């Protein structure tokens, strides 16, 4: 039940609290004894925004198998000893429940409260009123992003009645209707944002763009571009949405949306927290991804993975080796996750220029008027990916030079004119590689384009999931609305394709 987290006091506790309140109200100034003068009586909207923003980045970035297994679903990583999640067991750890709760409770509820507090706050008379408008628009942009993640994960979800404490059993709204409303909200936010030199927003309270409104405008348009492409197979308005967004999307890696983590807990990158600070060796890259990149002689192997000594003699023979997806894997005989990703300060990439260029390449192939050719956008996307990853570890910068990139782009297996398959296969495979360490978006691209071909492990409990099942808590506490939603989408199964996944 969505709102059960916000209404947990039982009647007995309420009566007890009321009794105490009445007693102290009758005692004059004695009520002052109950005041905690060290804690603020209210939280600034800016602080709530910062908290929700980080919680969102954490949830999208963490490899903790209780919260986020998108890297495993898309076969970028696999497990070593405990392999349930690589075999698509979503139930044992109630993974959908935790994903749902983190986004609704920790992210959306705090964005909602941040918006209310900012709206109600009286700022200094000397402050430009557009600053408040910018803050509210940015909050709504990230709210749209978060709801989009939920729709991409589950399908129909609570939306119009979500977060309403007076609606503890919220109805589920139609996914396509939600998506179109989210795009409408993006349009409003884009129209509200003002990036004149004198206008600001959150400043350092914004851990992604440090309050840079011009970059938030580009982010919102890039998000609109992505959402329009998600609708490309199901909604005739997709072409208009994409063409309108394309005029002001990311144009270089300097526009990338990244949250930079700190060197000390609790503000370290969740990958570091789970792979290093925990002292565990639970993950290796899959042979699905490593073999594909070996076949293409992809220079990003040096930036994604650690080479292993595969020699049987004293003469070293270094190679990139991936673990068998879904099987028990020896951590020490397979390639590891690259050292750069294991740093506490490694940034979480929220959205990047490479993804935008792949979307534009696809848009051209679909006949949308976004400028350029599919080949130009495809090449730009790959170059942006390699260049961005090349900045993560100076030891391997030679693999991200212009010469190295050109060598890769002219490889007949990579070049747009000669690579195997239609545009969905070419763009699908290369975007899957470029979206490494961004599991949800890699999963969405795979579901939309149907490439690469992913085969479920031999011991998997299902085929490769195309959605999460609804949380068990919803089945038990919000049963009537859960059943209606489940019946409407065609059954609450991981094999039920979502409204936009038509091909």
N, C-alpha and C positions, 0 to 999 in steps of 0.2 A: 504494500500500500504506500503510495508516493509520499503522502503527507504525514504518515504515522510518526516519522522522526521528529516532527515539530510539535506533537501533541501527546507527550508521554506521561504526564502527571495523571494519576488516577484520582477519583473523587475524594478519597480519604486524605490524600496529600493536599488537595486543594482546600478542604475544610480546615485542615491543620494550619495551613498558611494563613487563611482568613482569620482564624481565631487569634493567632499571634499578632496579626496586623491590628485587629480590634483592641487587643490588650494594650499594645504600645501606643495606639492612637489616644488612649485615655490617660496617658502618663506625661502629657506636656512635652518638655524638651528631652525626655528619655529616648525618643526615637533617634536622636542624633547619635546615640551609642551604636546604632546599627549601620551607620554610614561608613563605608570604606573610603577614606579620603585619599588613598594611594592609587585607586583605580579610577579611570574616567567613567563618567556616567553615560557617555555615548561614544560611539566610534566614528571618526570622520569617514565620509564617503570615499575619499581617496585611499584610505587604508583598506577598506572593504574591497575596493577595486583591485588593489595590489595583491591581496590575499587570493581573490578569486582567479585572477590572471595566472598566478603561480600554480594554484591547484589545477587549473586547466592544463597548463604545460606539463605539470608532473604526471597527470593521468595519461596524457597522450604520449609521454616519453618513457614512463617506467616499464621495465621488463619483468616486474614482479608478476608471477603467474596467477596470483589472486586477482589482479586488477586489469592486466592488459596482455593478451596473447596474440596480438595481431602480427607480430614478427613471425610467430610460429605458424599461424594460419597461412600466411603468404610464403612460407618456406624460405625465409631469409635466414632464420636461425632454427636450430633444433636443440633438444635437450640431451643431457649426458646420462644421468642415472634415473631420474624420475621422469617418465615420458608420457604421462597421462595427457598433458596439455598439447604436446606435439601430435598426439593421436585424437585431438579434438574433443576431449572430455571437458565439457563446459560446466558440468553439474557438480562434480565432487567438491570443487572449491567455490561453487556458486559465483562464478566469474561474471555472468550477466548482472547479477544483483549488485555487485560491487562497482562495476562500471556505471550502471544506472544511478546508484546512490551518490557516487563521487560527483557525477555531472549535475544531477538535480540538486542535491543537498549542499555540496561544497562549492560548486561553481555557480549554477544558475540562481540559487537562492541568495548568494552573496552579491551577485551582479544586480539582482532585483533590489536588494536593500541598499546597495551603493547608489543606485539610480535615485531611490527615494530620498536618501540623505543629501545627495548633491543637489537635487531639486529643491529641497527644503532649506538648504543652507544659505544664509545671507553673507555674501562675500564682501570684502572692502569696497566702498563706494568708488574707489579709483580703479577697480578691476573691470576690464572690458567684459560686458555681458556675454560676448561670443565665447569666452573661455568656458563658462558653464555649459553652453550649448555644445561645445566641442567635447567636453567630458561626457555628457549624456549620450552623444552620438557614438563615441568610442565604446562606451559600455554596451550599447545596443548592438554594435558590430560584433563584439565578442559573444554576446548573447545569441545572435544569429548563428555564429560559427558553432557554438555548443549545441544548439538544437539541431543544426545540420548533422553533427556527429551522431547524435541519437537517432535521427531518421536514417542515416546511412547504416547504422548498426542494427536497428530493430525493425524499421518500417513505421507503421502507425504507432503513435505514442501520445501520452497526455500532453496537451499544449494549451488550449484555451482555458482549461481548468487546472493546469499544473501550478504548483506553488501556492495555490489559494488555500489558506488554512480553514476556510469555510467549506472546502470541497475535499474532505479527506479521502474520498473514493472517486478520483477524477476519471472522466470518460477519456477514451482514446480518440484522437482526431486522425482524419485521413492524411496519409503521408504526402501525397501530391498537393493537397490543399495547404498543408503546413509549409511545404517547400516554396510554393508561390507566395505565401504571406511573408516568409522570411526574405525573399528577394525584394518584395515591396518595402519591407523595413530597411533593407540595405539601401534602396533607392532614396528613402527619406533621410537616412543617416548621411549618405554621400551629399545630398543637397543641403544638409544642415552644416556640415563641416566647413570651417573657414580657415584657410591656411595663409592669410595675409601675414606679413612680417610681425605685426604687433599682436597677433593672436596666438594663444598657447593652449595647452590642455593640462595633462597630468604632470608634466615635468618628470622628475626622477621617480615619482610614484608609478610610472609606466616602465616596466622592466623589459619591454620589447623595443619600443621606439623612443623612449625618454620624452614622450609628449609631442613628437614631431607630427603635426597634423597632416602635412603634405604626404608623408609616408602612410599614414592611416587611410588617406583617400585612395592611394594606390592599393593598399591591402584590401580595402572594401571592394574595389573594382575587380581585383584579382579573385577574391572570394566569389563575387557575382559571376565572373567568367567560369569558374569551376562549377558552380551550382547550375548555370545554364547548360554546360556540357553534360552534367549528370542527367538533365532532362531531355537530352538531344533525341532519344529514341521514343519519347512518350508524350511530348508536349510541343505543339506547333509554335509556341512563343519562344522556344529555346534560341532560335536564330536571332530574334530581335534582342533578347537578353544578352547574348554573347557579343553581338556587334556593338551594342551600347557600352558594354563594359570594356571592350578591347582597346578603346582609345586612351585609357589611363590606367593600365596595369603595370606591373613591375617591368622595368626595362634593363636591369642589370642586377648583379649579385649584391650591390650596395643597398638594394631595396628589400633584401630578404628579411623576413620576420623571425628573429631569433631571441630566445631568452638566455642570457648569460648567467650561469650559476656561480656560486661563490665557493671558496675553498674549505669552508667549515660547515658541519651539520648544524641545523637541518636544511641548509640551502645549497647542498651539493646536487649535481646532476643525478637523477635516479638510477641511471646506468651504473655510475660509480658506486652508489649506495648498495645496489644489488649484486654487482660483479666483483667489487674490490673490498669495500668496507665490511661486507658480510663474510668475506673469506671463502666464498663458495665458488665452485667451478661447474655451474649448471648448464652453460650454453656454449655451443660452437656453431659456426656458420654451416649451412646445409650444403650437401653435394649438389642439390638442385641449383642453387645460386652459384656456387664456386665453379662447378663444371661448366655452366653456361658462360661465365666470365672467362674461364680458361680457354674455352673454344673460340672466344672473340679476341683473345689476348688483350683483355681490358686492363688499362693502366690503373684503374681504381682498385684493383686487387691489393695493391701495396698500401692503399689508404683505408680499405675496409677490413683487411685481415692481416694476420701474422703468418709468414712462411714457416713451414715445418721441415725438419731434416728427415727425409724419407730414405736415406741411404741405408744399405745393409752392411756397408763396410765403413772404414774410418774416413773415407772420402765423403765430405758433405754433399748432399744433393737436396737443395732446397726446393720446395714446391708448395703450392696452395692446395690444401686437402680439406674437403667438406665432410661433415658427418652424415651418416645415413639418416634421412628424415624419419622421425618416429621411432627409431631403434635406440637401444642403449649404445652410447658412444664413449670411447676413451678420450677424455679431455686432452691427454698428453700426446696423442698420436694424430690429432686433427688440428687444423689451423684454429687460431683463437681470434677473438674480436680485437680489432686494432687498438694499439696502446692509446691513441688519441681519444677514442670513445670512453676509455676508462678513467679519464681525468675528471676530478670533481668539478672543474670549471668548464667542461666541454658544453657548448651551447646547445639548447634544444631548438631544432629548426621547426618552426611552426608552419611556414609557407615559404616557398622560394621561387626565384626567377626561372629555374629549370622547369619546374612543374608548369608554370605559366606558358612557357614556350612549347612544351608538349601539347598542352591544351589548344594553343593557337594552331599548331600543325594539324591537329585533328579537325579543328574548325574549318581550315582551308579545304581539307579533303571532303568535308560535308557540304561544301559550297557556300560557307558563310563569308561575308565580306569583312575580313579582319586585317587585310594587307599582307604582303609577302607571299612566299610560296611555302608549301608544306615542307619541302626539303630545307629551306632556309631556317624555318622555325625549329625543325628537328635537329639540325646542326647546332643552332644556338642553344638548344636545351642540353645537348650532350656536352658542349663546350662549357656551359655554365656549371653543370654538375661536376665535371672534372676539375675546373678551376676552383670552385668553392671547396671541394674536398682536398684539393692540393694545398690549401692554406692551413689544414689541420695539423700537418706534421712536416716540418721543414726538411726532415731527413729524406723524404720521398718527393720533394718538390719537382725533381727532374721528371717525374711521371705525369706532371700537370703543366708542362711547358706548352707553348703554342705548337712547337714541332711535334711533341708527343700527341697532342690533341689532333693535329692534322693527320698524323699517321693512322690514328684510330679511325677517324672519319672517312679515310680513303680505303680502309679495309673493306673488301667486297662483301664481307658478311655484315658490315655495319652501314656502309654507304646507302643512302636512301634509294638510289636508283637501282641498286643490285642486291640489297638485303632480301632475304626470303620473305614471301608472303605479301598480303595486302597491307594497307596503312594501319589496320588494327593490330596486326602481328608486329610490324616494325615498331610502331609507337608503343605498343603494349609491352614488348620485351625491354626496350630501352628505358621506358619510364619506370618499370619494375626495378631495374638495376639502379636507376638514379634515385628512386625513393627508398633506398636502403636506410634502415634505422627509422623510417617513418611508416610504421606498419599499417595504420588505418588507411592512409591514402594509397599505399601500395595495394591493399586489399580492394579498395574501391575501384582503382584503375583496372585491376585484374577482372573484377566482376563486370565492369562496363565493356572492356575490350576483349575479354576471354583469352588473353595471352599474358604470359606464357602458359603452356599447358601444364597444369599442376595435377599430380596424381596423389591421391590419398595414400598414406602409409599402409602397409599390409595389416597392421593391427588397429587401424583407426576405427573409432566407434561410429563414424559416418563418412560420407564423402566430404570433400573440402567444403566447409561451411560457406554459405552465401549470405547468412545473417546470424546474429545471436538469437537464441530463444529468449522469450520474455523472462524476467526474474521470477524465481520461485515465490518470492514474497508477494508478487502481484497475483499469482495464481491462488494463493491462500487467503490474502487479505482484501483483494479487489477483484474477486472472482467473476462477478457478472460482467464488468467492463473488460476484464481480461478475455473472457470467453468470446464476447462480441468482437473484439479486435482480432483474436486468433482465427475465428471463423471467417472474418472478412478478408484477411490476407491469404487464406488458403491453408491454414494450419500452422500452429506454432512449432515449426521444425527448422533445423538449420539448412534444410534443402529448399525451403520456400523462397522463391525469388522475390525480391522487393519490387515495388511498382515501377522503378526506373530500369530494372535489370531485365530487359525484354529479349535480348539476343543470346 
